[in-house]
Amino acid sequence: MGRLTWQRARVVGVLDETATARTLTLEIDAWSAHRPGQHVDVRLTAADGYTAVRPYSIATPANGSRIDLTVELTEKGEVSTYLVGGTKTGTELEVRGPLGGWFVWDGADPAPVQLVGGGVGVAPLMAMLRAHDWVAERGPMRLLYSVRSPKTLLYATELAGRIRSQDPTSAVTVLYSRASPDTEPRPPARITTSDIETYGLPPVPGTRCYVCGSTGFVEAAIELLIEAGFAADNIRAERFGL
Ligand SMILES: Cc1cc2nc3c(=O)[nH]c(=O)nc-3n(C[C@H](O)[C@H](O)[C@H](O)COP(=O)(O)OP(=O)(O)OC[C@H]3O[C@@H](n4cnc5c(N)ncnc54)[C@H](O)[C@@H]3O)c2cc1C
């Protein structure tokens, strides 16, 4: 089936990540394998035929006919309100994809990778980080994840495990912007160039950067990466809007 054809997707798993975000595992019969970083369009249709379509990143690497989407509630948002609050196991949705050919990481590429995510913008970066786990001959990959507070932290259990493991080829740093846990030495603040220099990879030539989040976050993070010495033409960005 073509990637622009709408397909039925059945919710087979629901995980409330936080009070306002949910990961949905979807089963799609004729799913063609996707690449880390790609997204799908989700279409909801009301009883009167009205439709709403929104893009959502795939948070997991290719895994047969299953994909995970992590959706953060947007206040009064048409589609996110339903996906976060109105879905349960067995709910049927329509999706098309996989979509996007630029914001993708090729697992066979051994170049170092710096990931920078803000809020739910971490979702496609998780697909990259998780795919990286499966690569035998892998270059280093680091994730800097800026999040408001522990209450809005996504993938909390998995990220805590990754931080504990202190794997030098796959390091994760959570940077809290408004409120941080008592154990956190860094005071809450927006991400800075110094954070990138302290917790990120060194900006050696050839390092690839992937940045994702709200448009404001992405614009700021790109500037910081360039200030920290990363080459502008090796930075790929995905803007979620607003
Ligand atoms: C490539 C891509 C990937 C994405 N991946 C994800 C992801 O993985 N997870 C995720 O959570 N999001 C993701 N997004 C964002 C997602 O597509 C939606 O934009 C988001 O969920 C909000 O959609 P909504 O229908 O809930 O809100 P909408 O109904 O679109 O509303 C958004 C906001 O605009 C306001 N608004 C809407 N219409 C008007 C109007 N006429 N006048 C004034 N205000 C208005 C609403 O009050 C609300 O605050 C992605 C976006 C892109 C582009």
The ligand as an SDF file (V2000), in Angstrom:
LIG
                    3D

 53 58  0  0  0  0  0  0  0  0999 V2000
    6.2230   16.7910   11.4790 C   0  0  0  0  0  0  0  0  0  0  0  0
    5.4390   16.9890   12.7740 C   0  0  0  0  0  0  0  0  0  0  0  0
    5.4900   16.0010   13.7360 C   0  0  0  0  0  0  0  0  0  0  0  0
    4.7680   16.1720   14.9400 C   0  0  0  0  0  0  0  0  0  0  0  0
    4.8790   15.2100   15.8970 N   0  0  0  0  0  0  0  0  0  0  0  0
    4.2190   15.3680   17.0640 C   0  0  0  0  0  0  0  0  0  0  0  0
    4.3600   14.3840   18.0990 C   0  0  0  0  0  0  0  0  0  0  0  0
    5.0660   13.3760   17.9710 O   0  0  0  0  0  0  0  0  0  0  0  0
    3.6530   14.5770   19.2510 N   0  0  0  0  0  0  0  0  0  0  0  0
    2.8560   15.6930   19.4380 C   0  0  0  0  0  0  0  0  0  0  0  0
    2.2330   15.8040   20.5010 O   0  0  0  0  0  0  0  0  0  0  0  0
    2.7370   16.6390   18.4690 N   0  0  0  0  0  0  0  0  0  0  0  0
    3.3780   16.4970   17.2960 C   0  0  0  0  0  0  0  0  0  0  0  0
    3.2240   17.4380   16.3180 N   0  0  0  0  0  0  0  0  0  0  0  0
    2.2240   18.5150   16.5080 C   0  0  0  0  0  0  0  0  0  0  0  0
    0.8340   17.9730   16.0770 C   0  0  0  0  0  0  0  0  0  0  0  0
    0.8260   17.7400   14.6770 O   0  0  0  0  0  0  0  0  0  0  0  0
   -0.3230   18.9500   16.3720 C   0  0  0  0  0  0  0  0  0  0  0  0
    0.0030   20.2110   15.8410 O   0  0  0  0  0  0  0  0  0  0  0  0
   -0.6290   19.0770   17.8480 C   0  0  0  0  0  0  0  0  0  0  0  0
   -0.9610   17.8100   18.4170 O   0  0  0  0  0  0  0  0  0  0  0  0
   -1.8250   20.0420   18.0600 C   0  0  0  0  0  0  0  0  0  0  0  0
   -2.9050   19.5760   17.3150 O   0  0  0  0  0  0  0  0  0  0  0  0
   -4.4010   19.7610   17.8440 P   0  0  0  0  0  0  0  0  0  0  0  0
   -5.3180   19.3330   16.7670 O   0  0  0  0  0  0  0  0  0  0  0  0
   -4.5590   19.1360   19.1770 O   0  0  0  0  0  0  0  0  0  0  0  0
   -4.4800   21.3200   18.0780 O   0  0  0  0  0  0  0  0  0  0  0  0
   -5.2090   22.3690   17.1040 P   0  0  0  0  0  0  0  0  0  0  0  0
   -6.6680   22.1460   17.0940 O   0  0  0  0  0  0  0  0  0  0  0  0
   -4.4970   22.3770   15.7980 O   0  0  0  0  0  0  0  0  0  0  0  0
   -4.9200   23.6680   17.8990 O   0  0  0  0  0  0  0  0  0  0  0  0
   -3.6260   24.0630   18.2300 C   0  0  0  0  0  0  0  0  0  0  0  0
   -3.7050   25.3380   19.0730 C   0  0  0  0  0  0  0  0  0  0  0  0
   -4.1040   26.4160   18.2620 O   0  0  0  0  0  0  0  0  0  0  0  0
   -5.2270   27.0130   18.8000 C   0  0  0  0  0  0  0  0  0  0  0  0
   -6.0670   27.3130   17.6680 N   0  0  0  0  0  0  0  0  0  0  0  0
   -6.5140   26.4380   16.7340 C   0  0  0  0  0  0  0  0  0  0  0  0
   -7.2580   27.0620   15.8400 N   0  0  0  0  0  0  0  0  0  0  0  0
   -7.2620   28.3720   16.2150 C   0  0  0  0  0  0  0  0  0  0  0  0
   -7.8470   29.5290   15.6870 C   0  0  0  0  0  0  0  0  0  0  0  0
   -8.6060   29.4780   14.5810 N   0  0  0  0  0  0  0  0  0  0  0  0
   -7.6270   30.7040   16.3200 N   0  0  0  0  0  0  0  0  0  0  0  0
   -6.8770   30.7590   17.4290 C   0  0  0  0  0  0  0  0  0  0  0  0
   -6.2960   29.6860   17.9730 N   0  0  0  0  0  0  0  0  0  0  0  0
   -6.4970   28.5290   17.3700 C   0  0  0  0  0  0  0  0  0  0  0  0
   -5.8670   26.0030   19.7510 C   0  0  0  0  0  0  0  0  0  0  0  0
   -6.5390   26.6260   20.8190 O   0  0  0  0  0  0  0  0  0  0  0  0
   -4.6620   25.2690   20.2440 C   0  0  0  0  0  0  0  0  0  0  0  0
   -4.1020   25.9330   21.3510 O   0  0  0  0  0  0  0  0  0  0  0  0
    3.9670   17.3230   15.1410 C   0  0  0  0  0  0  0  0  0  0  0  0
    3.9360   18.3170   14.1520 C   0  0  0  0  0  0  0  0  0  0  0  0
    4.6770   18.1590   13.0060 C   0  0  0  0  0  0  0  0  0  0  0  0
    4.6490   19.2620   11.9650 C   0  0  0  0  0  0  0  0  0  0  0  0
  1  2  1  0
  2  3  1  0
  2 52  2  0
  3  4  2  0
  4  5  1  0
  4 50  1  0
  5  6  2  0
  6  7  1  0
  6 13  1  0
  7  8  2  0
  7  9  1  0
  9 10  1  0
 10 11  2  0
 10 12  1  0
 12 13  2  0
 13 14  1  0
 14 15  1  0
 14 50  1  0
 15 16  1  0
 16 17  1  0
 16 18  1  0
 18 19  1  0
 18 20  1  0
 20 21  1  0
 20 22  1  0
 22 23  1  0
 23 24  1  0
 24 25  2  0
 24 26  1  0
 24 27  1  0
 27 28  1  0
 28 29  2  0
 28 30  1  0
 28 31  1  0
 31 32  1  0
 32 33  1  0
 33 34  1  0
 33 48  1  0
 34 35  1  0
 35 36  1  0
 35 46  1  0
 36 37  1  0
 36 45  1  0
 37 38  2  0
 38 39  1  0
 39 40  1  0
 39 45  2  0
 40 41  1  0
 40 42  2  0
 42 43  1  0
 43 44  2  0
 44 45  1  0
 46 47  1  0
 46 48  1  0
 48 49  1  0
 50 51  2  0
 51 52  1  0
 52 53  1  0
M  END
$$$$
